[in-house]
Amino acid sequence: MANLWFKNILGQIPSTEKIENAHNQLYADYERFKNIENSAELERYQELKSYLESNEFLDKKRAVESITYASSEEEKLVNELAVLKKNKSLNGYFKTKNSSELGRFNTISSSEKLARFNQIKETVDSGHVDELKKQMDEDHAKELGQEKRYKQLKKSPELKKYFKLLAHPSYITYKKLTDSNKVTDFKDLEKAVNSFDYTQINKENKEKFEEQLTDRSKYKEQKKDPELKTYLKFVAAGHPEFIDKTAQSDLLNEYEALKIYIESSEYTESLQKTDFKQSDLYKLQQEFKSLQKDAEIRFYHKFKNSKGYANYLTMKESKELLRLEELKEMTATNEFVERVEYLKDTKKFEKTDEYKKVEEFEQIKNTADIKWYLATLQSNSFDELKKWTLIFEDDFTGLDNEKWSPVIFPGLVSFNDNYVTEGEKQFFTKGENLSVNNSVLQIDTKQERREGKCWSPKSGFMNKSFDYTSGTLNTAQTFRLNQGKIQAKLSVDQAAQCIHGFSLKGDQITPHIDLFKTGVGNGFEVRYIPEKNGNKQLTEVVIGINVNDKYFIYGMEWNDTELIWTFNNVEVARTRHQLNGETLYLNLATILEQQPQQLPAHFNVDWVRVYRVNA
């Protein structure tokens, strides 16, 4: 017996709300962690970190910081220019030049700039460039439109599903078994088993029906065959029809045609051919715009007939002047000025691309996401989460008939109807006592007359009148598990007089596991029944807690050797098990074994989750 009274008084049992909030926050944090882990920002951070710690970066930094202005080629050129500026023979020349900008005119007249400007002006003014640009832009947009359409098709849900199915192992199994003897034999066997009434067999005549019993045994064995299960599930899901329909669709034909074209050299060449900015006419247009704004072109004609031009001719051919102009032009360029400033700058490294990488690294390092990621990376916050993979979940936004059946599995396979065991006072309806409201499944137990079957170990099936009805759900045909972690958020009332239960069952009576079972006062019990005779059975009654009218999270971990039951994450029972490869299904039900004092009774299920442990 597990008594939770003391832990409950001391606040050692966390509230359901606290557990769910922590669960939701953990998954939100993990999603954020994975997003950052796959982000371009983290990739850039790691790339920069690796580079900034490398010898290559350190060598470049040292090389930049060792450069100085003293004794450099730039200093020699500046000193040479200063000497020429003091030459008496050039003073008169500079007086004329400085007053009428003769040096500027000389540069224009000795260049091809003006001739080039006049040459291309005629072509640009003809309008031919603008017409060609308009046509190329239209053609280019048309080509890009085809690529856009291809990407849209590639992301379409129908095609994504189609290619995912073709790549899925289930499709390979389906193709393998289609039209095979294995499927044909199974269907023939299934037909034979379902058409025969096995209730007529007893101990006295079972030898007479040995063939039918053998067929039923073979049928049960073949139903467990992994390939057949995969094949039947694939067919039941409607995947073959979807694949055939999509394969013949215009959508797929369009996608495949576009894919061939987009991945072809023809498309690449067409993009380049229609891109105006890669054309010679574009270069000509840009050159013209640049020349059109050029101050020297505008200045040229005004200066040509000035008096200063004659003065300029006096010193035009001198070596001193040529050198002076050469040095002036050289030292006046932005490149030269910036080079001198760079050489004199004691903080030149801070102006390099390498330093920009340092700044970028520090900026990324101090972003909220990266700081949080690096701190989280050093913790073990997600160790438990990474241990498990969610393989079954129902939040009951509705009653999903593809997950649950309201008919107990033995009754479903025998005569497609419910039955109860002798001694139970309720009868299970086929879903009439089940409802879903506000994402909560509710199993109602109420007083009403109903005719149904009852199973007696001595007499077999009997028709009987019942005064009460209830409901049940199971996943026998859709989901079974072998090991893992099962959790459910449940709320009940009338726990003392009703047996509300959440259990794991198999095709036989045992093994049987109760994760939660009321009927023992205001508490509950957990059970593990490995054998039909009850040997080695574990029953742990949990008291000291009132399970009525409140939601709690009931769980069980099933590992290689043990079963471990929890109540709001607090362990309440543990035992070694004898399970060896059995696959069990989920079962929910409310049973009456005694005359109820007050009805209706409710069994509420907010959600159910099953996890598989990761390798």
C-alpha positions in Angstrom: 0.0 0.0 0.0 1.3 3.5 -0.9 0.2 6.3 1.4 0.6 9.7 -0.2 -1.0 11.6 2.7 2.3 12.8 4.2 3.8 13.8 0.9 0.6 15.6 0.0 0.6 17.6 3.3 4.3 18.5 2.8 3.6 19.7 -0.8 5.9 17.0 -2.3 3.3 16.1 -4.9 3.5 18.7 -7.7 0.2 20.1 -9.0 -1.1 18.9 -12.3 -1.1 22.5 -13.6 2.6 22.9 -12.6 3.5 19.7 -14.3 1.8 20.6 -17.5 3.2 24.1 -17.5 6.7 22.7 -17.0 6.1 20.2 -19.8 4.9 22.9 -22.2 7.7 25.2 -21.3 10.3 22.5 -21.7 9.0 21.6 -25.2 8.9 25.3 -26.1 12.5 25.8 -25.0 13.6 22.6 -26.8 11.9 23.9 -30.0 13.7 27.2 -29.6 17.0 25.3 -28.9 16.6 23.3 -32.2 15.7 26.4 -34.2 18.8 28.2 -33.0 20.9 25.0 -33.5 19.8 25.0 -37.1 20.0 28.7 -37.7 22.3 30.6 -40.0 23.2 32.9 -37.0 24.7 30.0 -35.0 26.4 28.6 -38.0 28.0 32.1 -38.6 28.9 32.4 -34.9 30.8 29.0 -35.0 32.4 29.9 -38.3 33.7 33.2 -36.9 34.8 31.7 -33.6 36.9 29.1 -35.4 38.4 31.7 -37.7 39.2 34.2 -34.9 41.0 31.5 -32.9 43.1 30.4 -36.0 46.7 31.2 -36.7 45.6 32.7 -40.1 43.7 35.5 -38.3 46.4 36.2 -35.8 49.1 36.4 -38.5 46.9 38.8 -40.5 46.4 41.0 -37.4 50.1 41.1 -36.7 50.9 41.9 -40.3 48.5 44.9 -40.4 49.8 46.3 -37.1 53.5 46.1 -38.4 52.8 48.5 -41.3 54.1 52.2 -40.8 54.4 55.4 -42.8 58.1 56.2 -42.1 60.4 55.1 -44.9 57.5 54.0 -47.1 57.2 54.6 -50.8 54.3 57.0 -50.1 56.5 59.2 -47.9 59.2 59.3 -50.6 56.6 60.5 -53.2 55.2 63.2 -50.9 58.8 64.5 -50.3 59.6 64.6 -54.0 56.4 66.5 -54.7 57.3 69.1 -52.0 60.7 69.8 -53.7 59.1 70.3 -57.1 56.5 72.7 -55.7 59.4 75.0 -54.7 61.1 75.0 -58.2 61.2 78.7 -59.6 60.7 77.7 -63.2 57.3 76.2 -62.3 56.0 79.1 -60.3 54.7 81.0 -63.3 53.1 77.9 -64.7 51.2 77.2 -61.5 50.0 80.8 -61.3 48.3 80.4 -64.7 47.1 76.8 -64.0 45.7 77.7 -60.6 43.8 80.7 -61.9 42.2 78.9 -64.9 42.4 75.2 -63.9 44.8 74.5 -66.8 45.8 71.2 -65.4 42.3 70.0 -65.5 41.8 71.0 -69.1 45.1 69.3 -70.0 43.9 66.0 -68.5 40.7 66.2 -70.5 42.3 67.1 -73.8 44.9 64.4 -73.6 42.4 61.7 -72.8 39.8 59.8 -74.9 37.0 60.6 -72.5 35.5 63.4 -74.6 35.7 61.3 -77.8 34.2 58.4 -76.0 31.4 60.5 -74.7 30.4 61.8 -78.2 30.7 58.3 -79.7 28.2 56.6 -77.3 25.9 59.6 -77.0 24.5 59.0 -80.5 23.7 55.3 -79.7 22.0 56.1 -76.4 19.9 59.0 -77.8 18.5 56.8 -80.6 16.3 55.0 -78.1 17.5 51.5 -79.2 18.9 50.8 -75.8 15.6 51.5 -74.0 13.6 49.3 -76.4 15.9 46.4 -76.0 16.0 46.7 -72.3 12.1 46.6 -72.1 12.0 43.4 -74.2 14.8 41.7 -72.2 13.1 42.6 -68.9 9.9 41.0 -70.1 11.7 37.8 -71.2 13.7 37.6 -68.0 10.5 38.0 -65.8 8.9 35.2 -67.8 11.8 32.8 -67.2 11.8 33.6 -63.5 8.1 33.0 -63.4 8.6 29.4 -64.5 11.1 28.9 -61.7 8.6 30.4 -59.2 5.9 28.1 -60.4 8.2 25.1 -60.1 9.0 26.0 -56.4 5.3 26.4 -55.7 4.5 23.0 -57.1 7.4 21.5 -55.2 5.9 22.8 -51.9 2.4 21.7 -52.7 0.9 19.3 -50.0 -0.2 16.8 -52.6 3.2 16.4 -54.2 5.1 16.5 -50.9 2.8 13.7 -49.6 3.2 11.8 -52.9 7.0 11.7 -52.9 7.1 11.0 -49.1 4.9 8.0 -49.6 7.1 6.7 -52.5 10.1 6.9 -50.2 8.4 5.3 -47.2 9.3 1.7 -46.3 5.6 0.9 -46.1 5.3 1.5 -49.8 8.1 -0.9 -50.5 6.2 -3.5 -48.4 3.0 -2.8 -50.2 4.6 -3.2 -53.7 6.2 -6.4 -52.6 3.0 -8.0 -51.3 0.6 -6.6 -54.0 -0.9 -9.6 -55.9 1.2 -11.9 -53.8 0.1 -15.3 -52.6 0.7 -14.1 -49.1 -2.1 -11.5 -49.3 -4.4 -13.8 -51.2 -3.9 -16.6 -48.7 -4.5 -14.3 -45.8 -7.8 -12.9 -47.3 -9.0 -16.5 -48.0 -8.2 -17.5 -44.5 -9.8 -14.4 -43.0 -13.0 -15.1 -45.0 -13.1 -18.7 -43.8 -12.6 -17.8 -40.2 -15.1 -14.9 -40.2 -17.7 -17.1 -41.9 -17.6 -19.9 -39.3 -19.4 -19.8 -36.0 -16.9 -20.9 -33.4 -19.3 -20.8 -30.6 -20.6 -24.2 -31.6 -17.3 -25.9 -30.7 -17.0 -27.5 -27.3 -14.8 -30.1 -25.7 -16.9 -33.0 -27.0 -16.8 -32.0 -30.7 -13.6 -30.0 -31.1 -11.9 -32.9 -32.9 -14.6 -32.7 -35.5 -13.8 -29.1 -36.1 -10.0 -29.4 -36.0 -9.6 -27.9 -39.5 -11.6 -24.7 -38.4 -9.6 -24.4 -35.2 -6.4 -24.7 -37.2 -7.6 -22.0 -39.6 -8.3 -19.7 -36.7 -4.9 -20.3 -35.2 -3.2 -19.6 -38.5 -5.3 -16.5 -39.0 -4.3 -15.1 -35.6 -0.6 -15.8 -36.3 -0.8 -14.2 -39.8 -2.5 -11.1 -38.4 0.7 -10.5 -36.3 2.9 -10.7 -39.4 4.7 -7.3 -39.7 4.6 -7.2 -43.5 0.8 -8.0 -43.6 0.1 -5.5 -40.9 2.0 -2.8 -42.8 0.3 -3.8 -46.1 -3.2 -3.7 -44.6 -2.6 -0.4 -42.9 -1.2 1.1 -46.1 -4.2 0.0 -48.1 -6.7 1.1 -45.3 -5.2 4.6 -45.3 -6.1 4.9 -49.0 -2.4 5.5 -50.0 -2.4 3.3 -53.2 -5.4 5.2 -54.7 -3.7 8.5 -53.8 -0.4 7.5 -55.4 -2.1 6.3 -58.6 -4.3 9.4 -58.8 -1.3 11.7 -58.3 0.9 9.8 -60.7 -1.7 10.5 -63.5 -2.4 14.1 -62.5 -1.7 17.2 -64.5 -0.1 18.6 -61.4 2.7 16.0 -61.4 3.1 16.2 -65.2 3.6 20.0 -64.9 6.0 19.6 -62.0 8.2 17.1 -63.8 8.2 19.1 -67.0 9.3 22.2 -65.1 11.9 20.3 -63.1 13.6 19.1 -66.3 13.6 22.6 -67.7 14.7 24.5 -64.6 17.6 22.1 -64.0 18.7 22.3 -67.7 21.5 24.4 -69.1 18.9 25.8 -71.5 17.2 27.6 -68.6 20.5 28.9 -67.1 21.5 30.2 -70.6 18.1 31.8 -71.1 18.3 33.6 -67.7 21.7 35.0 -68.6 20.7 35.9 -72.1 17.7 37.9 -71.0 19.4 39.7 -68.1 19.9 43.2 -69.3 22.4 44.0 -66.6 24.8 41.4 -68.1 24.5 42.9 -71.6 27.0 45.1 -73.4 24.3 47.7 -73.9 23.8 48.0 -70.2 27.5 48.6 -69.7 27.3 51.2 -72.5 24.3 52.9 -70.8 26.1 53.0 -67.4 29.2 54.4 -69.0 27.2 57.1 -70.7 25.5 58.1 -67.5 28.8 58.3 -65.7 30.3 60.5 -68.4 27.2 62.6 -68.6 27.7 63.7 -65.0 31.5 64.1 -65.3 32.6 67.6 -64.4 35.5 67.5 -66.8 33.3 67.0 -69.8 31.1 70.0 -68.9 34.2 72.0 -68.2 36.0 71.1 -71.5 34.4 73.5 -74.0 34.3 76.5 -71.7 38.0 76.3 -71.0 39.2 75.5 -74.5 39.4 79.1 -75.8 40.6 80.7 -72.5 43.9 82.8 -72.2 45.2 80.4 -69.6 45.6 77.7 -72.3 48.4 79.7 -74.1 50.3 80.0 -70.8 50.1 76.3 -70.3 51.9 75.6 -73.5 55.1 77.2 -72.2 55.8 74.5 -69.7 53.8 71.7 -71.2 56.8 69.6 -72.5 59.2 70.1 -69.5 60.3 67.1 -67.6 59.8 68.9 -64.3 56.2 69.7 -65.2 55.5 66.1 -66.3 56.9 64.8 -63.1 55.0 67.3 -61.1 51.7 66.5 -62.7 52.4 62.8 -62.4 53.1 63.2 -58.6 50.1 65.5 -58.1 47.8 63.1 -59.9 49.2 60.2 -58.0 49.1 61.8 -54.6 45.7 63.4 -55.1 43.8 60.2 -55.7 41.5 58.9 -53.0 43.5 55.6 -53.0 46.8 57.4 -52.3 45.3 59.7 -49.6 43.6 56.8 -48.0 46.8 54.8 -48.2 48.8 57.6 -46.4 46.0 58.0 -43.8 46.1 54.2 -43.3 49.9 54.1 -42.9 49.7 56.9 -40.3 46.8 55.4 -38.5 47.7 53.8 -35.2 44.3 52.0 -35.2 44.5 50.6 -38.7 43.5 47.1 -37.7 40.1 48.4 -36.5 39.4 49.5 -40.1 40.1 46.1 -41.7 37.7 43.5 -42.8 39.2 41.2 -40.2 38.2 43.6 -37.4 34.7 43.7 -38.8 34.6 39.9 -38.3 35.6 40.5 -34.6 32.8 43.0 -34.3 30.4 40.7 -36.0 31.4 37.9 -33.7 30.9 40.0 -30.6 27.5 41.2 -31.8 26.3 37.7 -32.5 27.8 36.3 -29.3 25.8 38.9 -27.3 22.4 38.3 -29.0 19.7 36.9 -26.7 19.3 33.7 -28.7 23.0 32.8 -28.8 23.7 33.7 -25.1 20.7 31.5 -24.2 21.8 28.7 -26.5 25.4 28.6 -25.2 24.1 28.6 -21.6 21.6 25.9 -22.3 24.2 23.8 -24.1 26.1 23.4 -20.9 23.1 22.2 -19.0 21.2 18.9 -19.0 17.8 20.5 -19.4 16.8 18.3 -22.4 18.3 15.0 -21.4 15.0 13.5 -20.2 13.1 14.9 -23.2 15.7 13.5 -25.7 15.3 10.1 -24.0 11.8 9.7 -25.4 10.0 9.9 -28.8 6.2 10.5 -28.8 4.6 7.6 -30.7 0.9 8.1 -29.8 -1.0 11.1 -28.7 -4.7 12.1 -28.4 -5.8 15.5 -27.1 -9.4 14.7 -27.9 -10.3 17.5 -30.2 -12.8 15.0 -31.3 -13.4 11.2 -31.0 -10.9 9.8 -33.5 -12.3 6.5 -34.8 -9.0 5.8 -36.5 -7.4 5.5 -33.1 -10.1 4.2 -30.8 -12.9 1.6 -30.9 -15.9 1.7 -28.6 -16.2 -2.1 -28.8 -14.1 -4.4 -26.7 -11.6 -6.2 -28.8 -12.7 -9.8 -28.1 -16.3 -8.8 -28.9 -15.3 -6.9 -32.0 -13.4 -9.9 -33.6 -16.1 -12.4 -32.5 -19.4 -10.8 -33.3 -18.8 -7.0 -33.7 -20.5 -6.1 -30.5 -19.7 -5.5 -26.8 -20.2 -8.0 -24.0 -19.4 -7.9 -20.3 -18.2 -10.4 -17.8 -20.5 -12.1 -15.4 -20.8 -10.0 -12.2 -20.7 -6.6 -13.9 -23.8 -4.6 -13.6 -23.4 -2.3 -16.5 -23.4 -2.9 -20.3 -21.0 -1.1 -22.7 -22.8 0.8 -25.4 -21.2 1.3 -28.8 -20.3 4.9 -28.1 -23.6 6.3 -26.9 -22.0 6.9 -23.4 -19.0 8.7 -24.9 -18.8 12.4 -25.6 -16.1 15.0 -26.3 -16.4 18.6 -25.0 -13.7 21.3 -24.8 -11.1 18.7 -25.9 -12.1 16.3 -23.0 -13.3 12.8 -23.5 -16.1 11.9 -21.1 -17.3 8.3 -20.3 -20.7 8.5 -18.7 -22.1 5.7 -16.5 -25.8 6.1 -16.0 -29.0 4.2 -15.1 -30.9 3.0 -18.1 -32.2 -0.4 -19.3 -30.2 -2.2 -22.0 -30.2 -5.7 -23.5 -26.8 -7.2 -24.1 -24.5 -10.3 -23.9 -22.8 -11.5 -20.7 -20.0 -14.0 -20.6 -20.0 -16.7 -18.0 -17.0 -19.1 -17.7 -19.4 -21.9 -17.0 -22.3 -21.1 -19.4 -20.6 -19.1 -22.1 -22.5 -16.1 -23.7 -25.9 -15.3 -22.4 -28.4 -12.6 -23.3 -29.2 -10.4 -20.2 -31.0 -7.3 -19.2 -28.9 -4.6 -17.6 -30.0 -1.6 -15.5 -26.9 0.5 -16.2 -24.9 1.5 -19.2 -21.3 2.7 -19.6 -18.6 3.2 -22.2 -15.2 1.8 -23.2 -12.5 2.6 -25.7 -9.5 0.7 -26.9 -6.7 0.9 -29.5 -6.4 -2.9 -30.1 -6.7 -2.5 -33.9 -4.7 0.7 -34.3 -2.0 1.0 -31.7 -0.1 -1.4 -29.5 3.2 -1.0 -27.6 6.0 -3.1 -26.2 7.8 -1.0 -23.6 7.8 2.8 -23.3 6.2 5.4 -21.1 2.4 5.9 -20.9 0.8 9.0 -19.4 -2.8 10.2 -19.2 -4.5 13.2 -17.6 -7.6 11.9 -15.9 -10.4 13.1 -13.7 -13.2 11.0 -12.1 -16.1 11.2 -9.8 -17.8 8.5 -7.7 -14.4 6.8 -7.4 -15.5 4.6 -4.5 -18.5 3.0 -6.1 -17.4 2.9 -9.8 -14.3 1.2 -11.2 -12.9 3.8 -13.6 -9.9 2.2 -15.3 -7.0 2.9 -17.7 -5.2 -0.3 -18.5 -3.0 -2.2 -21.0 -4.4 -5.4 -22.4 -3.4 -8.1 -24.9 -5.2 -10.7 -27.0 -5.4 -13.0 -24.0 -6.8 -12.3 -20.5 -3.2 -11.9 -19.3 -0.8 -10.2 -19.1 -3.0 -7.3 -17.8 -1.7 -4.0 -16.4 -3.8 -1.3 -14.7 -2.2 2.2 -14.7 -5.2 3.5 -12.8 -8.2 1.7 -11.2 -10.7 3.1 -8.8 -13.1 1.3 -6.5 -11.0 1.4 -3.4 -12.3 4.4 -1.5 -11.3 7.8 -2.7 -7.8 6.5 -3.8 -6.9 4.2 -6.6 -4.8 1.1 -7.2 -2.3 -0.1 -9.8 -2.0 -3.8 -10.9 0.1 -6.1 -12.8 -1.4 -9.5 -13.5 1.2 -11.7 -15.4 -0.7 -15.0 -15.3 -4.4 -16.0 -15.5 -4.2 -17.8 -12.2 -3.1 -14.6 -10.5 0.3 -15.9 -9.5 3.0 -13.2 -9.0 0.3 -10.5 -9.2 1.1 -7.0 -8.0 -1.7 -4.9 -6.5 -0.7 -1.6 -5.0 -3.4 0.5 -3.4 -2.7 4.2 -3.3 -4.3 6.1 -0.4 -3.9 9.5 1.3 -5.1 11.3 -1.8 -8.7 12.0 -3.1 -8.9 11.4 -6.8 -12.4 12.7 -7.1 -13.3 15.8 -9.2 -9.6 16.8 -9.9 -7.3 16.2 -12.8 -4.2 14.2 -12.1 -1.5 12.7 -14.4 -1.2 8.9 -14.1 1.8 7.3 -15.7 3.8 4.1 -16.0 7.2 3.4 -17.4 7.7 -0.1 -18.9 11.4 -0.9 -19.4 13.3 -4.1 -20.0 12.9 -5.4 -16.5 10.5 -3.2 -14.5 7.1 -1.5 -14.4 7.2 1.8 -12.6 3.9 3.6 -11.8 3.7 7.4 -11.1 1.1 9.8 -9.8 1.8 13.4 -10.8 5.4 12.3 -11.4 5.7 10.8 -7.9 6.5 7.1 -7.9 3.8 5.0 -6.3 4.7 1.4 -7.2 7.5 -0.6 -8.9 7.8 -4.3 -9.8 9.8 -6.6 -12.0 7.8 -8.0 -14.9 7.8 -11.2 -17.0 6.7 -9.5 -20.3 8.7 -10.8 -23.2 7.8 -9.3 -26.5 4.1 -8.9 -25.9 2.4 -5.9 -27.5 -0.4 -4.5 -25.4 -3.1 -2.0 -26.4 -4.7 1.0 -24.4 -8.1 0.5 -22.8 -10.4 2.9 -21.0 -13.6 1.9 -19.3 -15.9 2.3 -16.3 -17.3 -0.8 -14.7 -19.9 -1.3 -12.0 -19.5 -4.4 -9.7 -21.8 -3.1 -7.0 -25.2 -1.3 -6.8 -24.3 2.4 -7.3 -25.7 4.9 -4.8 -25.5 7.9 -7.1 -25.4 8.3 -10.9 -24.5 9.5 -13.4 -20.7 9.0 -12.9 -18.1 10.6 -15.1 -14.6 9.5 -16.2 -12.9 12.4 -18.0 -9.8 12.1 -20.1 -8.0 15.3 -21.1 -5.2 13.6 -23.0 -3.2 10.4 -23.5 0.4 10.2 -24.6 2.8 7.2 -25.2 6.5 7.5 -25.7 9.2 5.1 -27.0 12.6 5.2 -25.4 15.3 6.3 -27.9 18.2 4.0 -28.6 
